[in-house]
Amino acid sequence: MQVTGTVLTTRRVDAYHALTVVAPGIAERYRPGHFVSVAVGGAHTSMVTRRALTVHDVKSDYGGTVELVFTVRGPGTAWLAERRARDTLDLVGPLGRPFPLPRDPVHCVLVGAEYGSAVLFPVADALLERGCRVDFVLGGAGADRVFGAMRARRMAATTTLTTEDGSLGLRGRVTDALPSVIADTRADAVYACGPMETLRAVTAVAIEFDIPVQVAVEESMACGIGVCMTCVLPVIGDDGVTRMLRACAEGPVFRGERVRFEDVGTIPFDALGAPGGGARHAG
C-alpha cells in the first residue's frame, strides 16, 4: 500500500541513519524480510526513482511505526538523511518476499554484514517467539560499520563480531567466524543479509555444513514493485531451470544455494529465455 508517513524520530547509528516513520498500514502488514520504497527529493524533484530501504523495527506505537535504516550513497539517500521529525515521506510497502520461518524450535545463526544486519532483528524476534535458539555473527569494515551489536548481545545466546580492520571483535569477515559458530551451536539453519559477495561466501559455508540458508539480497532497485526489471538475478528453480527473477518481487529473500552468485550481473546463456538458447534448453 502507498501511504504518506510522518517522520517521528531521526537518529544516527554510527555510520548509518535511522528514520522512524508513522505508517500504520505498512506496520500492520509487515513480516520479517519485507522492505519499503520511499520517494525522495520532494514534490518537484528530478529524482523520479524510489529508494528501497531496510526495515529494522516495527512497533504498534502511534498506530504503527516502522524504523528504516540506510547509508548515504547518493543524492537520494542524502536527502533522506536530512529529514527531521514531522516531515512527511511517501512510502510503498511492505514489499518483497519475507523470510520463511521454521515450524519447530531449531538453532539458527543470523549473519549480517554492514547495515544488512538491520533486517535480521525482526527475524530474530520471530524466531525467539517460536522457541528457536538465535546466535548472531555481525561484521563490517570497521567498528562504526557494524550495526546492532548491543541489541544482538541482549537477545541472542551468543554474538560474534568481526571487523576487517580489527577495531571491534575478531579481525576478518563474518565468514571467517561463521564455521566455528555453526559447529559450536550445532546450527540447523542460517539467515543472512549483506553485500552479495558476503552472501555468496555465507552460502558456501552453509552448503559445506549441509544446512539450509536463507539470504536477503542487496540488489539495486528502481521501482521496488517488479516493473522496471533492474534488480533481476539468476536463480535456479525447483525444476532445475535458471530464471531471471526480480529481487523486489520474487525476493529479496531466496534460498542461498539457488542463487547463482557467480553470474549475478549477467544473463547466463542457459537461463530461460536468454539470448543463446536458454528457452530451447528448457524445451
Disulfide bonds with the S-S distance in Angstrom:
none
